[in-house]
Amino acid sequence: MIVVRFKVQCQPQKTEQVMAAFQEVNAPSRAVDGVISFDIARDLANSDSFIATEVFEDQAARERQESLPEVGKVLALLPESIAAPPEATVFHVSHSEPAGA
């Protein structure tokens, strides 16, 4: 399993445009075979920042999701919209269990 945490801070005047593009990514990403979970939310501490938490069965699922045209649209938009370099952390999980188990 692969877990990706991606954070981007937008220029204030670009935040709504980036949010709209991110909204178009959610549903298609969740429908990709091998995507376990996919969420994008606004950072509560900074309303111009977004955090994506993505969980994939394997690298092939991640590649399928990243090849979506909606993802390409976001990636094309980011260089002119961000206020700081994006942050990304990739976790390779070898074992997981439900919380409280």
RAGIRA-V243654 format. One record per residue. N is the residue number from 1. PSI is psi in degrees with one decimal (* if undefined). OMEGA is omega in whole degrees, 0 to 359 (none if undefined). D_CENTER is the distance of its C-alpha to the mean C-alpha in Angstrom with 2 decimals. Layout:
BEGIN
N_PSI_OMEGA_D_CENTER / N_PSI_OMEGA_D_CENTER
END
This chain:
BEGIN
1_144.2_179_15.83 / 2_130.5_176_12.78 / 3_129.0_180_10.33 / 4_131.3_172_7.51 / 5_120.3_182_6.91 / 6_127.3_179_5.44 / 7_137.8_178_7.64 / 8_135.6_176_9.30 / 9_124.0_184_12.75 / 10_156.8_167_14.22 / 11_137.5_185_17.89 / 12_-38.9_182_19.30 / 13_-8.2_181_20.69 / 14_-6.4_187_17.42 / 15_-48.0_184_15.24 / 16_-37.1_178_16.19 / 17_-43.4_178_15.70 / 18_-41.3_179_12.09 / 19_-42.9_179_11.57 / 20_-40.6_178_13.43 / 21_-41.3_177_11.42 / 22_-38.5_180_8.09 / 23_-31.8_180_10.54 / 24_-15.1_182_11.61 / 25_-33.4_189_8.48 / 26_-61.9_186_8.54 / 27_-48.7_179_12.03 / 28_-35.5_180_12.22 / 29_-42.6_181_9.32 / 30_-23.1_181_11.13 / 31_-9.1_182_14.30 / 32_133.3_177_13.72 / 33_127.1_179_16.28 / 34_-4.5_174_15.14 / 35_116.3_182_11.82 / 36_-41.5_182_12.97 / 37_143.8_179_10.35 / 38_114.6_181_7.05 / 39_140.7_173_6.69 / 40_131.9_181_5.71 / 41_159.8_175_8.92 / 42_141.4_176_11.28 / 43_124.3_181_12.68 / 44_-25.7_181_16.17 / 45_-16.0_182_17.80 / 46_105.0_186_16.70 / 47_-7.7_175_16.15 / 48_5.2_181_15.05 / 49_147.3_178_11.94 / 50_145.3_178_8.50 / 51_126.1_175_6.56 / 52_134.3_174_3.39 / 53_117.0_188_5.60 / 54_133.7_180_5.90 / 55_124.9_183_9.64 / 56_147.1_175_11.58 / 57_-39.4_184_15.39 / 58_179.7_182_15.81 / 59_-34.6_179_15.02 / 60_-40.4_178_16.26 / 61_-41.8_178_13.75 / 62_-43.4_179_10.88 / 63_-39.1_177_12.95 / 64_-44.9_181_13.59 / 65_-44.4_182_10.05 / 66_-17.5_180_9.58 / 67_-1.7_178_13.00 / 68_141.9_178_12.40 / 69_-31.7_179_14.08 / 70_-35.7_176_11.58 / 71_-41.7_178_8.99 / 72_-37.9_178_12.18 / 73_-43.8_179_12.98 / 74_-46.4_182_10.04 / 75_-33.7_177_10.82 / 76_-29.9_182_14.42 / 77_-31.8_188_14.09 / 78_-45.1_185_12.56 / 79_-33.2_181_15.78 / 80_-0.2_188_17.93 / 81_-15.6_187_15.80 / 82_153.3_179_14.73 / 83_-12.6_180_17.23 / 84_158.7_178_16.27 / 85_141.4_177_14.68 / 86_152.3_175_10.96 / 87_134.3_177_10.75 / 88_135.0_175_9.26 / 89_131.9_180_10.95 / 90_125.7_179_11.42 / 91_131.6_175_13.72 / 92_110.9_187_16.14 / 93_124.6_179_17.61 / 94_-16.0_181_21.16 / 95_140.8_175_22.07 / 96_157.8_176_20.73 / 97_157.3_179_22.67 / 98_146.9_177_22.43 / 99_142.7_179_22.85 / 100_0.7_181_26.55 / 101_*_none_27.72
END
